[in-house]
Amino acid sequence: SQKIEQNSEALNIQEGKTATLTCNYTNYSPAYLQWYRQDPGRGPVFLLLIRENEKEKRKERLKVTFDTTLKQSLFHITASQPADSATYLCALGDTGRRALTFGSGTRLQVQP
Amino acid sequence: ETGVTQSPTHLIKTRGQQVTLRCSSQSGHNTVSWYQQALGQGPQFIFQYYREEENGRGNFPPRFSGLQFPNYSSELNVNALELDDSALYLCASSLTSGPTYNEQFFGPGTRLTVL
């Protein structure tokens, strides 16, 4: 069955450093991959989408890579700030069905 | 442009009862998806509605049912509630075309507790 793995342990980093979060998947050939941010008690907020034929996508301080051979995506936040502290969810989708399959998320804590 | 809204924000029910959760999609969005998110887990897809028809369903039993109305708002109904149904229920709306195609816009969720 399809499986998406994100580091279940919280990632603690110092302000100003680059945070790197990992998303690995098996038994899936997604057409695209998305990253969402979720704050406690709130719904996820869309950050970035990357398609299967794209290697890298950037938006301001965010960068996503997508390696369909390794079946892995990396999500980077450069010059991290305490306000970036949240849970980050990876989600896979295909063209046939617009429902997303989510990982369990990684909690990021940026220390001032 | 109004975002996705959900009601109620919190709900407490007992086992065996029935519940109805409501969602208003973002203006102009014709597709609504429902997700269940247990504590510490990612959202799990329940089903999706497009133009008032169910357009895909996840691995949830038939006691989870839904509706979409002509104004694209939606309801999620859960019958015969079980303790494991306690979760955050998220509604997400999206478009079927355009630059934000494939992005899902989530509401704040309804926290359901089953005792």
Interface residues (C-beta under 8 A of the other chain):
Chain A: I4 Q6 Y32 Q34 Y36 G41 R42 G43 P44 V45 F46 L49 L89 A91 G93 R97 R98 A99 L100 T101 F102 G103 S104 G105
Chain B: V4 T31 S33 Y35 G40 Q41 G42 P43 Q44 F45 Q48 N55 G56 G58 L90 A92 S94 T96 N102 E103 Q104 F105 F106 G107 P108 G109 R111
